[in-house]
Amino acid sequence: MSNIVEPTRLTKKDFETDQDVRWCPGCGDYSILANVQRVMPELGVPLEQMVWVSGIGCSSRFPYYMNTYGFHTIHGRAPAFATGIKVANPKLSVWLATGDGDGLSIGGNHLMHCLRRNVDVKILLFNNRIYGLTKGQYSPTSEVGKITKSTPVGSADQPVDPACVALGVNGSFVARSVDVEAQHLGDVLRRAAHHVGTAFIEIYQNCNVFNDGAFDSFTEKAHKAERQIRVEHGKPLIFGANREKGIRLNMRTLALEVVSIGVNGVTEADIVVHDETNPTLAYMLAHMPYPAFPVALGVLFAETRPTYDGSLSEQRLGAELKQGKPDLDKLLRGGETWTI
Amino acid sequence: MTESNIVTSSSARTVLDSAVVRFAGDSGDGMQVTGDQFTAAAALARNDLATFPDFPAEIRAPAGTLYGVSGFQINFASQDVFTPGDAPDVLVAMNPAALKTNLRDLKRGGLLIVNAGAFNAANLKKAGYETNPLEDGSLNGFNLVNIDITKLTVAAVKEQGLSNKEAHRCKNFWTLGLMFWLYGRPLEPTIKWIQNKFHKRDDLVQANIAALKAGHAYGETAEISHNRYEVPAAPVASGTYRNIGGNTATAWGLLAATQLSGLNMVLGAYPITPASDVLHELSKFKHFGVTTIQAEDEIAAVCAAIGASYAGNIGVTTTSGPGMALKMEGIGLAIATELPLVIVDIQRGGPSTGLPTKTEQADLLQAVYGRNSEAPLCVIAASTPGNCFYMAIEAARLALKYMTPVILLTDGYLANGTEPWLIPKLDELPRIEVKFRTDPQGFHPFLRDPKTLARNWAIPGTPGLTHRIGGLEKDYDSGHISYAPSNHELMCQTRAAKIAGIADDVPEQQIDVGDESGKLLVLGWGSTYGSIREAVQRCRTRGLSVSHAHVHYLNPLPKNLGELLKRFDRVLVPELNLGQLVKLVRSQYLVPAESFPKVQGQPFKISELEERIRQMMES
């Protein structure tokens, strides 16, 4: 059969499976799933060309609910499986769902190496700052002093910031969004999908059972204009209910500071314009201490560079050109031989 | 080395059936290169041979120390050779430390060639000698040839104007030249090798050739009065041969599997001794559709391989004992998701880091049992360096046919040892048939072939077959997640039955040497093949009723093995561990098999096995 079939346009429904979604009612994962299923049809990738890979944890149930190929693997190792899949078949669109425990504790090593290699996979890290599936222990992103079942007098560990980790290991695309911000999350997902290389998205996700309201202080409607800053490439870093505040670089301390436009002679010209190709700025934005600063959301950093899987494909092609077709007989008979 | 006559003229040669030569020196003395070149010469002279390199774990151990000694032993003969030999007939000792650590193995009256130039006060002290053994009479029992190789080498390479250090480094070729003279080998192949190896430094080419020739001329001009030897060609089956080592054979077997199956291969590997050479070798063959990933750790290596298998390639990971331990959770996932996977464990001494460069049959129980829950998989083992080629193909064939991980066990002894190898004809190799599922009709991911029980392999990219798999238990009839009690038992039994069924697809156990029944069966597996075979043969020539069977398929065991064991009054299981196969056969067949363990990081000597067999027959 040689007739070319025009792919039918997919809908959100096409990406849903027949499996009952088993997250707790009210979990932030539902809205992430809905947003992903809403955005995926726009990408034009056929269902069978997409693979969702995950490790272990609440977030890692994600592949069961996506009507694509899916591989629910072992704790922390999803980036390694995804690397193998993408290298074996670079045509596949490979996505990865992980959490703060899976991705940054047991799997921190693999996440780091996937990012620095720039394997062309999209990583969604659901950060709820708690272990949910094991029923409520503190995680590597939990705040110091967190009271949990395993830390009755408070945790002693300093947390890591996922976006800072991704930037620190030279990730080529680093973004942040929030489970309930459908529009914003959708935009970030689209940007990630079109990035060639590892796209890392930290998604603040509410665990309403074990860490309810962890992000309320900057995600609730009443505060979010004051406590979030949406970064956009080429646009000034302005926030506030009346867009009256901005981020300025203090030239004396080489640190960011929050300023009020129109106060003390500050004008919009003093405000930093976001440049997503500037890794230093990206790190400063990701690292702004809260609540003294707002939480930066959006694409913090994006840069195009060669991918791991692409480079390996090129090496294979190069070898075929240089060494020709595989010849097992020639291999076995090469070098010193003798005939009796 | 059995000499038929003693001659002193340098022109006459004593014809020998076989000879065992050991080169020993400091890590920096180039003993492995010397051994390799001496081996190549023996192979070109059509001797049968076996080699055993034995080197320290330290890359550059301090010069002159006992732990920095590097050795290379070769057994070459005009008859079949099965081991690198028990005790050397000839020992070349390049410094006092090499003499100290190796002399105890040299046969009484054996030829001992010593570089007197390295026997200075400092080196003697480092080796723990209070007096110089070259002068105190302690070597009187040996045929000592005492030469200042250092001085003669420096003189030979003088014209090239090398630094003192570089000039000293040529002494291994001087020594090789002398050994070539002793056994009547041509210099040309080594000269060619030197030209190729040092092509960027003409002065080194000239210096090493000059050293080689000087060593040869030293013998030729009868400056030593020792008889020369000849080991004629061995009568072997006709065909084209090459010399091959176990790690190369393993890599080439995997390359062959890509051609026999038509699949691409992804090797996930993390550098580990003694397995790294397989990664090095495979990384040169990208045009075979092989991609090598040097992963961030052992776990990522196996996981990337499993990911590649999931996507329709042959996923392979290579490692050694400690790496195996790290990979086990990943291997469990490949068992649960029933994906093909080849794991090559090139065993070394343990536990923990253990003896990285020394051999041990360390991991049989780890391979068969070392996972959580009921996690059966196929385990096979190679018996000789050349056999690694066939067993690597077999591992891929079984993995792909049964949709299962297969562990191939080799070890440091096979990995680094070499033997002449009859190059197979391609049409003699098995075809590996692979069928991907494409039909959406009635599909679910755990539909099974009724005969093999292998699940159907539907790879990403196939329209209409999107599905999800993972480490959670699946429903037998739909492949969906299921925690149902009776379903779990059914799935456990099905996975076990699938692996057990492989016994119908592999050769029945043969008796390798001896009668089909008798008083004693010596049952071995893996790299002990040569020593056991030779020991049993020797005992049989003394009229003992003993046979040898060597197991290549360890899980499942060959289906006739239980019956075969019961045809013998007693069963002896020699292993380079504290008794692992013996546990398997005792538990599976309820036979009172007896263990003969050795865990010294060294292979069995034929004489050790012979003695144990004789003891058993007498008791």
Interface residues (C-beta under 8 A of the other chain):
Chain A: T17 Q19 P46 L47 E48 Q49 M50 V51 V53 I56 P63 Y64 M66 N67 T68 Y69 G70 F71 H72 T73 I74 R77 P79 A80 F81 A82 T83 G84 I85 K86 V87 A88 N89 K91 L92 N109 H110 M112 H113 L312 Q315 R316 G318 A319 E320 K322 Q323 G324 K325 P326 L328 D329 L331 L332 R333 G335 E336 T337 W338 T339 I340
Chain B: A40 A43 L44 R46 P189 V236 A237 S238 G239 T240 Y241 R242 N243 W252 L255 A256 T258 Q259 N264 V266 G268 F285 K286 H287 F288 G289 T291 I293 A295 E296 D297 I299 A300 A301 C303 A304 A305 I306 G307 A308 S309 Y310 A311 G312 N313 G315 E329 G330 G332 L333 T337 I423 P424 L426 I459 P460 G461 T462 P463 G464 L465 T466 H467 R468 I469 G470 G471 L472 H480 I481
